[in-house]
Amino acid sequence: MKYLYLFIIYLIGLIVSSLGLALIIRSGLGVGPGDSIAVGISMHTPITVGTVMIIAFVILLLVNSKLEKKRPQYESLLPIIVRGTSLDYFLYGWLLDANYEAWYSQWGIFTLGLLATAIGIAIYLRTPFSRIPLDHFMMILDQKTKQSKSTSRIFIESGMALIGFLLGAPVGIGTLIVALGLGPIIQWAYQLSRPIANMWTETGNKKRESS
């Protein structure tokens, strides 16, 4: 039963992080670094931002497999599809279909988006289920470089922001804030969400004791 609860928490984390990404994009202050690539590509094609992300994540899944010299984690297709489809739902649906021209509304939804993205990512990373390839790539980078999650995230996000800028995506002050601030907030939220990890480690220990 605990694994069912964990799976629900896992899905909630993915969806909350997608909502956060959509809020950041809708704020008009500059898209997130990772999203800037997807937004830039979608600006030149009829493909939605979420669909571009799905395609990019599948490619990154294969890259991660090469880096780890293991089989591709095909189970990651679930979070890939959840992230892409839920992002499109929030981005193109009625929920966020509002005018955010006032500076206070822009900064308000941007701040909410930043927090939601970080908290959602931290929550789902604390579960034992498969990760989105980008977040798994961050974990691989942590292991190979011996750096913290915040350092790895800043490095990855800064590189993606540059690519997004070259693609013509709306890169602004918000992009810089996400690149520099998302990693530390994820690290903070990751520490606070330790009880989620304890749920499945305790379950695993009980199974080993009973066997």
Residue pairs with C-beta under 8 A, 6 or more apart in sequence:
2 199
2 200
2 203
3 128
3 200
3 203
5 199
6 127
6 128
6 129
6 196
6 199
6 200
7 127
7 129
9 123
9 124
9 127
9 196
10 123
10 124
10 127
10 129
11 82
12 120
12 123
12 124
13 119
13 120
13 121
13 122
13 123
13 124
13 125
13 126
13 127
14 79
14 82
14 83
14 86
14 120
14 124
14 132
15 82
15 86
15 120
16 116
16 119
16 120
16 123
17 83
17 116
17 117
17 119
17 120
17 121
17 124
18 82
18 83
18 86
18 87
18 89
18 90
18 120
19 86
19 90
19 113
19 116
19 120
20 112
20 113
20 114
20 115
20 116
20 117
20 118
20 119
20 120
21 32
21 35
21 87
21 113
21 117
22 87
22 90
22 91
22 96
22 113
23 90
23 96
23 109
23 110
23 112
23 113
23 116
24 31
24 32
24 35
24 110
24 113
24 114
24 117
24 174
24 178
25 31
25 32
25 35
25 39
25 49
25 91
25 113
26 91
26 96
26 100
26 109
26 113
27 100
27 106
27 107
27 109
27 110
27 113
27 174
28 100
28 101
28 106
28 170
29 106
29 107
29 110
29 172
29 173
29 174
29 177
30 170
30 171
30 172
30 173
30 174
30 175
30 176
30 177
30 178
31 39
31 164
31 169
31 170
31 171
31 174
31 175
32 117
32 157
32 174
32 175
32 178
32 182
33 156
33 157
33 158
33 159
33 160
33 161
33 164
33 175
33 178
33 179
34 134
34 156
34 157
34 160
35 49
35 53
35 164
35 169
36 160
36 161
36 163
36 164
36 165
36 167
36 169
36 170
36 171
36 175
37 52
37 56
37 160
37 163
37 164
37 167
37 169
38 49
38 50
38 52
38 53
38 56
39 49
39 164
39 169
39 170
40 163
40 164
40 166
40 167
40 168
40 169
41 47
41 52
41 167
42 48
42 49
42 51
42 52
43 167
43 168
43 169
44 167
44 168
45 52
47 55
48 88
48 91
48 92
49 87
49 88
49 91
50 83
50 84
50 85
50 86
50 87
50 88
50 91
51 84
51 88
53 80
53 83
53 84
53 87
54 80
54 81
54 83
54 84
57 76
57 80
57 83
57 84
57 132
57 133
57 134
58 77
58 80
58 133
60 133
60 134
60 137
61 72
61 73
61 74
61 76
61 77
61 80
61 133
62 72
63 133
63 137
64 72
64 73
64 133
64 136
64 137
64 140
65 71
65 72
65 73
67 137
67 140
67 144
68 140
73 130
73 133
73 136
75 129
75 130
76 130
76 131
76 132
76 133
76 136
78 129
78 130
79 124
79 129
79 130
79 131
79 132
80 132
80 133
83 132
89 95
90 96
100 106
100 109
110 174
110 177
114 177
114 178
114 181
114 182
114 185
115 185
117 178
117 182
118 182
118 185
118 186
118 188
118 189
119 185
119 189
121 135
121 186
121 189
122 186
122 189
122 190
122 192
122 193
123 189
123 193
123 196
124 131
125 131
125 135
125 190
126 190
126 193
126 194
126 196
126 197
127 196
127 197
127 200
128 200
131 139
134 156
137 156
138 149
138 152
138 153
138 156
139 149
141 147
141 152
141 155
141 156
142 148
142 149
142 152
145 151
145 152
147 155
148 183
148 187
149 183
149 186
149 187
149 190
150 183
150 184
150 186
150 187
151 183
152 183
153 182
153 183
153 186
154 179
154 180
154 183
157 178
157 179
157 182
157 183
158 179
161 171
161 175
161 176
161 179
164 171
164 175
165 171
